[in-house]
Structure formats: structure tokens, C-alpha cells
Amino acid sequence: MSAGEGLRGSISVLLARLSGWLAPVPAWFAIPQKIGKDVQAEFERRAANYFQSLAQAQVIYRDEDGTYGNIELQYGKVTGRRPGSALRMLLHLCLGRILSFRLRGRLQQLFPQKFYVIAWDDAYRFGAWRFAAAGAVRPYDGSFRETPSGGDSVVLLGTGPSAENVFDDAYSDLPIIACNTSIKSRRLLERNIFALCVLDAAFFMGSSKYSEAFRGALREAFQIRKFRIYFDAEHSGIIRGTLRGLDCEEWLRPIWVASHFRLAETFRHGRFQNAAAGNIFTQAMLPVGATHFRKLKLIGFDGKSKDVNYFWKHSDEFQFQDLLPTVRECEPGFFAKVDYDAYSTKHNDVLKTELSAIEAAGVEIEMTHRTFIPELALRYKGE
């Protein structure tokens, strides 16, 4: 890690802490861009989703006529609407937080990836000076430490067509590090789930029917059995809102993700932070596995063939297949920028670096089935 990366990382963590300390209660959010009347209802629905963990929140905005409005929220429900003013907008901007939606005529074109990030950098163009996300009013806890479990073998479970191999007798006694929508599987909940990893904002923290189904499945699964949850620290408010009332704090593991952090092959170094590597496998699952176990058995990472114009195929048991189109409908800006072949190539390049570092540290990696991902195929020993 270069000195520059270390400095930018320290600045990010420091300002994330400051955002929590300085944010008023009730939390104030200001949206400088104008909100069109045709998207007013959708705007309120999304605001309620983003701020669902807050006991009190106020959002001030301007409509397309330049009139100021103020929405009052309580735990994700709109409890009041009243006129706003330029003075209140200024107060929110100065003492509260900026919610940068980057509206371009329609709400659905807003900030395509981390679309609910509260960011001073969007206003003042300081790239590393990014404040914590909507709803994450508490300071970022950069002092969290993970105690390695010292386990032998673990299954890292993707959601590809081969994921159902996890139910073979050979893996029946092994702990599992799962990801994303895999927790919808009732059969999986009968197994030893060591951890669930989830990072993607557009798919899992948004306002689509798919996102809602995932969060419902997460809450239901956590009620059935407790497991560690590794997630982007910027999503703290939504995760905590989803699990409200379930005594979840000791199970939550927030990861601070930023493009200028070094790629972490393990979280044993202390601070939970990792590069924005663009994939749950590289950003969370591999580091978590390498932190706690000596052998990683990979299941459900099938990758994609050249004729598939998407990220990859999924297993029906581990995916809400019928609801996937609702993500595209809700966040078209996210998909407009994706080149799936380029994504696969970059993912494989990142894997090459990370897997080599993990193996150099003495952790064994076994690919248990055929795969289209070249670096994983090298670690498949055959039937």
C-alpha cells in the first residue's frame, strides 16, 4: 500500500467519523436538485427506504417550479409534509448533510451505483472526502477487530447453477460462507451458515421488488438462525433497519469499501476495509474465508460463457429469478454502463492477484466443479 493510499484511507475514515459526530438529531438531509412532480411519489418511497433506520429524519428539496418542500420521516415512514424555504435549505446544507441524487430530469437516472450516498465530494469535488451513507448517522467504527476462528475447512458458496452441490454429503458438516440471495434457500438454513456477505447497493439496498424480497429473506433467515453479516459500512442504516428488533449488533461486520484502499486478502490486519473490487467474492467472501479458515472449498462460482450477455447464470434455489428485471427497471443507469465481458475479464484479473496472495499466506483453495472463470478453473482438480 502506497503512502498516498494510506493517507487517503485515513482521511476517508476520519471524515466518516466526523459525519456521524456532526449530524444533528433528528437527521437533516438536503437535496439541492429539483424533483419533478412526475417522480414525487417515487422520490418519497426511496427516501423512506434509505432512512428506514432513523427514528427521525427531515428531507428538504425543491420541486420543478422552485418551491421548497420538507418531508418528515420516522423509521422509514413519511409522517408529515410541509412547506420549506431557502433558509431551511441553507441550514440543512450547512448543518445537516447533502444527499446527492444527481437528477437529470427523471429520478430513475440518479447516481447509478451508490445512489443514496451522502457525499461532500459531489458538492466540493474532493474525491477522498466522502461522508458516510444515508441513515448511517452513527460514526463509522474503524476499530472493530475480528478474532480468527482457527477453523480448518469452509465452503464459499456462490449463487451459480452449481451452488446446489453444497447439499452433497461431502459438505454436510462444513461451515458455509454464503452471499446475497442464497439465504432464500430453506435447505441452506438447515446447514451451518458461518457468515453471509452482501455488498451490492443497486441489487440489495435499493427500492426494487428484488431488493425488498432480499431484505425480507434476510430478516426471515436471521430469525431462524444467527450468522455473521458482512456488508458495506455505507449500508449500515438499511441493514440495521431490516433487522430492527432482532438483537443483531454482535453479528454485524461493516466493511469500509473505497477505490483507493489496497486489495485485502484477509481481515486479520485489523481494520475492516477493502478495495472497491466490484464483486462480493473478492471484496468480502475470500478475505473472510482466509481470515478464519485454512482451506477454502468453492461452490457455485460458475462464471459466464461468452454467449451469455449478463454477469453470470444463477441457481433457481438461490436467486429471485423472476424479480431480477425489477432491478433494471428501477435503476437503468446502473446497467447502461456495464460491459459484461469486460467485467468478467477484470474480475478474473483481480482474482489472480487475490488468490495468489491468499495461497502465499498458506491458505489452500479448491475449486470443486467446472467453471468459466479462468483463475478458478486452474484450481479445479477434476472429478
C-alpha positions in Angstrom: 0.0 0.0 0.0 1.5 3.4 -1.0 1.8 6.3 1.3 -0.9 8.1 -0.8 -3.3 5.3 -0.4 -2.7 5.2 3.3 -3.3 8.9 3.6 -6.5 8.9 1.6 -7.8 5.9 3.5 -7.1 7.7 6.8 -8.9 10.8 5.5 -11.9 8.7 4.5 -12.2 7.1 7.9 -11.7 10.4 9.7 -14.4 12.2 7.7 -16.8 9.2 8.1 -16.4 9.5 11.8 -16.9 13.3 11.7 -20.1 12.8 9.6 -21.6 10.7 12.5 -20.5 13.1 15.2 -21.7 16.3 13.5 -25.0 15.1 12.1 -27.9 16.5 14.1 -30.7 14.5 15.6 -33.2 14.5 14.0 -31.0 13.9 11.0 -31.3 16.6 8.3 -30.8 15.9 4.6 -30.8 18.4 1.8 -31.3 17.7 -1.9 -30.2 20.7 -4.0 -31.5 19.3 -7.3 -35.1 19.9 -8.3 -37.6 17.0 -8.0 -40.1 16.7 -10.8 -43.8 16.3 -9.9 -44.0 13.2 -12.0 -41.5 11.4 -9.7 -42.5 12.9 -6.4 -44.2 9.7 -5.2 -41.2 7.6 -6.2 -38.8 10.1 -4.6 -40.7 9.8 -1.2 -40.7 6.0 -1.5 -36.9 5.9 -2.0 -36.3 8.4 0.8 -38.3 6.2 3.2 -36.2 3.2 2.2 -32.9 4.9 2.6 -33.7 6.3 6.0 -35.5 3.4 7.5 -33.2 3.0 10.5 -33.7 6.6 11.7 -36.1 7.4 14.4 -36.4 10.9 13.0 -35.3 12.5 9.7 -36.1 15.5 7.6 -35.5 15.9 3.9 -35.8 19.3 2.3 -35.9 19.6 -1.5 -37.2 21.8 -4.4 -39.8 20.8 -6.9 -39.6 21.6 -10.6 -41.3 25.0 -10.0 -38.6 26.0 -7.5 -41.0 25.6 -4.5 -39.3 24.2 -1.4 -40.8 21.2 0.4 -40.0 19.4 3.6 -40.7 15.7 4.3 -40.6 14.3 7.8 -39.8 10.6 8.3 -39.9 8.2 11.2 -38.3 4.7 10.8 -38.9 4.7 7.0 -42.4 6.1 7.1 -43.5 9.5 5.9 -45.1 11.2 8.9 -45.5 14.7 7.6 -45.1 17.2 4.8 -44.9 20.9 5.0 -43.6 23.9 3.0 -39.9 24.6 3.2 -37.8 27.6 2.5 -34.5 28.7 1.1 -33.3 29.4 4.6 -34.1 25.9 5.8 -32.4 24.5 2.7 -29.3 26.5 3.6 -29.5 25.3 7.2 -29.8 21.7 6.1 -26.8 22.1 3.7 -24.6 23.7 6.4 -25.6 21.8 9.5 -27.0 18.6 8.0 -26.0 16.6 5.1 -26.1 16.7 1.3 -27.9 13.8 -0.4 -26.6 13.9 -3.9 -29.1 12.3 -6.3 -27.7 13.8 -9.5 -31.1 14.1 -11.0 -31.2 14.6 -14.8 -34.8 15.2 -15.5 -36.0 11.9 -14.0 -35.4 10.2 -10.7 -34.5 6.9 -12.3 -31.3 8.4 -13.8 -29.9 9.1 -10.3 -26.4 8.2 -9.2 -26.2 4.8 -10.8 -24.3 2.8 -8.3 -24.2 4.0 -4.7 -27.2 6.1 -5.5 -28.0 7.1 -1.9 -24.6 8.2 -0.8 -24.3 11.4 1.2 -21.3 12.9 -0.4 -19.5 16.2 0.2 -17.2 15.2 -2.7 -20.1 15.6 -5.2 -20.5 19.2 -4.0 -16.9 20.2 -3.5 -15.0 17.7 -5.7 -12.7 16.2 -3.1 -12.6 12.6 -4.1 -11.5 11.0 -0.9 -13.6 13.2 1.4 -16.8 11.2 1.2 -19.2 11.3 4.1 -21.0 8.2 5.4 -24.2 6.9 3.7 -27.8 7.8 4.2 -29.0 6.6 7.5 -25.5 5.8 8.9 -25.7 8.6 11.4 -23.6 6.9 14.0 -19.8 7.3 13.4 -18.1 4.6 11.4 -16.4 2.1 13.8 -13.0 1.7 12.3 -11.7 0.0 15.5 -13.7 -3.2 15.0 -11.4 -6.3 15.3 -12.2 -9.8 14.1 -10.9 -12.8 16.1 -10.0 -15.6 13.7 -11.9 -18.8 14.4 -9.0 -21.0 13.6 -11.1 -23.4 11.6 -9.9 -26.0 9.1 -12.2 -26.1 6.0 -15.1 -23.9 4.9 -17.4 -23.7 1.9 -17.6 -20.4 0.0 -21.0 -20.5 -1.7 -21.9 -18.5 -4.8 -25.3 -18.5 -6.5 -24.4 -20.1 -9.8 -26.1 -23.3 -11.2 -23.6 -25.5 -9.4 -24.5 -24.0 -6.0 -26.8 -26.9 -5.2 -23.8 -29.1 -4.9 -23.4 -27.7 -1.4 -26.1 -30.2 -0.3 -23.9 -33.2 -1.3 -22.9 -35.4 1.7 -19.2 -34.4 1.3 -20.0 -30.9 2.6 -22.7 -31.6 5.1 -20.6 -30.9 8.2 -18.7 -27.9 6.8 -19.4 -24.3 7.8 -20.6 -22.1 4.9 -19.8 -18.5 3.9 -22.8 -17.6 1.7 -23.6 -14.5 -0.3 -26.5 -12.4 -1.4 -29.8 -14.1 -2.1 -28.6 -17.6 -1.2 -30.3 -17.2 2.2 -33.7 -17.6 0.5 -33.0 -21.4 0.3 -34.8 -23.2 3.2 -32.4 -26.1 2.8 -29.4 -23.9 3.3 -30.8 -22.6 6.5 -30.6 -26.1 7.9 -26.8 -26.0 7.4 -24.1 -24.3 9.4 -24.0 -20.8 8.0 -20.9 -19.2 9.3 -21.5 -15.9 7.5 -23.5 -14.0 4.9 -21.7 -11.4 2.7 -23.7 -8.7 0.8 -22.3 -5.5 -0.7 -24.1 -4.5 -3.9 -26.2 -1.4 -3.4 -28.2 -1.5 -6.7 -29.4 -5.1 -6.2 -29.8 -5.4 -2.4 -30.2 -1.9 -0.8 -32.4 -0.2 -3.4 -36.2 0.2 -3.8 -36.9 -2.5 -6.4 -39.1 -5.5 -5.7 -36.0 -7.6 -5.9 -34.3 -5.6 -3.1 -37.4 -5.8 -1.0 -37.5 -9.6 -1.4 -33.9 -9.9 -0.4 -34.3 -7.9 2.7 -37.4 -9.8 3.6 -35.5 -13.1 3.2 -32.6 -11.8 5.2 -34.8 -10.9 8.1 -36.6 -14.2 8.0 -33.3 -16.2 7.8 -31.8 -14.3 10.7 -34.9 -15.1 12.8 -34.4 -18.8 12.1 -30.6 -18.8 12.8 -28.0 -16.2 13.7 -25.0 -15.7 11.5 -22.3 -13.0 10.9 -23.3 -10.4 8.2 -20.5 -8.7 6.3 -21.7 -5.6 4.5 -20.6 -2.2 3.1 -20.4 0.2 6.0 -22.3 2.7 3.9 -25.3 0.4 4.1 -25.5 0.3 7.9 -28.7 2.1 8.2 -30.6 -0.2 5.8 -29.1 -3.4 7.2 -30.0 -2.3 10.8 -33.4 -1.2 9.7 -34.0 -4.6 8.1 -33.0 -6.4 11.3 -34.6 -4.0 13.8 -35.7 -5.7 16.9 -33.7 -8.9 16.3 -30.7 -8.2 18.6 -28.3 -8.2 15.7 -25.5 -5.9 16.7 -23.0 -8.6 17.8 -23.4 -10.2 14.4 -22.8 -7.2 12.1 -19.4 -6.8 10.4 -19.3 -3.5 8.4 -16.6 -3.3 5.7 -15.3 0.1 4.7 -15.0 0.0 0.9 -13.2 2.6 -1.3 -11.4 2.5 -4.6 -8.1 3.8 -3.0 -7.8 1.1 -0.4 -5.5 -1.8 -1.1 -7.0 -5.2 -2.1 -7.2 -7.1 1.1 -6.7 -10.9 1.1 -7.6 -11.1 4.8 -9.1 -9.0 7.5 -6.6 -10.2 10.1 -4.7 -6.9 9.8 -7.3 -5.2 11.9 -9.3 -2.6 10.2 -12.2 -3.9 8.1 -11.5 -2.2 4.8 -11.1 -3.3 1.2 -10.7 -2.0 -2.4 -13.8 -1.5 -4.5 -13.1 -4.7 -6.5 -16.7 -4.8 -7.9 -17.6 -8.3 -6.7 -18.8 -9.9 -3.5 -16.4 -12.8 -3.9 -13.3 -10.7 -4.0 -14.4 -7.9 -1.7 -15.8 -10.0 1.2 -16.0 -13.7 0.8 -12.4 -14.6 0.1 -11.0 -12.2 2.8 -13.5 -13.6 5.4 -12.7 -17.2 4.5 -8.9 -16.5 4.6 -9.3 -14.8 8.0 -11.0 -17.7 9.7 -10.1 -20.9 7.8 -7.1 -22.8 6.3 -8.9 -24.5 3.4 -11.5 -22.8 1.1 -13.8 -25.0 -1.0 -15.5 -23.0 -3.7 -19.0 -24.0 -4.9 -21.5 -22.1 -7.1 -18.9 -19.9 -8.9 -19.8 -21.0 -12.5 -18.9 -17.7 -14.2 -20.3 -17.0 -17.6 -19.8 -18.3 -21.1 -19.1 -15.9 -24.0 -22.7 -16.3 -25.3 -24.3 -15.0 -22.0 -24.9 -11.3 -22.0 -25.1 -10.8 -18.3 -22.9 -11.2 -15.2 -23.5 -14.9 -15.0 -26.2 -17.6 -14.6 -27.9 -18.4 -11.3 -29.4 -21.3 -9.5 -33.2 -21.0 -9.1 -33.0 -22.1 -5.5 -30.6 -19.3 -4.6 -31.9 -16.5 -6.7 -35.1 -14.5 -7.1 -35.0 -15.0 -10.9 -38.5 -13.6 -11.6 -37.7 -10.3 -9.8 -34.3 -9.6 -11.4 -35.9 -7.5 -14.1 -37.3 -5.1 -11.5 -33.7 -4.0 -10.6 -33.1 -3.0 -14.3 -36.5 -1.1 -14.3 -35.7 0.7 -11.0 -32.0 1.5 -11.8 -31.5 1.6 -15.6 -28.5 3.9 -15.2 -26.6 1.1 -13.4 -26.9 -1.4 -16.3 -26.4 1.2 -19.0 -22.7 1.4 -18.1 -22.0 -2.4 -17.7 -19.9 -4.2 -20.3 -20.3 -7.8 -19.1 -17.3 -9.3 -21.0 -15.1 -6.5 -19.7 -16.4 -7.1 -16.2 -15.6 -10.8 -16.4 -12.1 -10.0 -17.6 -11.4 -7.5 -14.8 -12.9 -9.9 -12.2 -10.5 -12.6 -13.3 -7.6 -10.2 -13.1 -8.5 -9.2 -9.6 -8.9 -12.9 -8.6 -5.5 -13.7 -9.9 -3.9 -11.2 -7.6 -6.0 -12.0 -4.6 -5.9 -15.8 -4.8 -2.1 -15.7 -5.2 -1.8 -13.6 -2.1 -4.1 -15.9 -0.1 -2.2 -19.0 -1.2 1.1 -17.4 -0.4 -0.2 -16.9 3.2 -0.7 -20.7 3.4 -4.4 -21.0 2.8 -5.5 -23.8 0.4 -8.1 -23.0 -2.3 -10.0 -25.8 -4.0 -12.5 -25.3 -6.9 -15.0 -28.1 -6.6 -16.6 -28.1 -10.1 -16.0 -26.9 -13.6 -16.2 -23.1 -14.2 -15.9 -20.5 -16.9 -13.7 -18.3 -14.7 -10.1 -19.0 -15.8 -8.3 -18.4 -12.4 -10.8 -20.7 -10.7 -10.6 -23.3 -13.4 -6.8 -23.6 -12.7 -7.7 -24.7 -9.2 -10.2 -27.4 -10.3 -8.6 -30.9 -10.0 -11.3 -32.8 -11.9 -13.8 -35.4 -11.0 
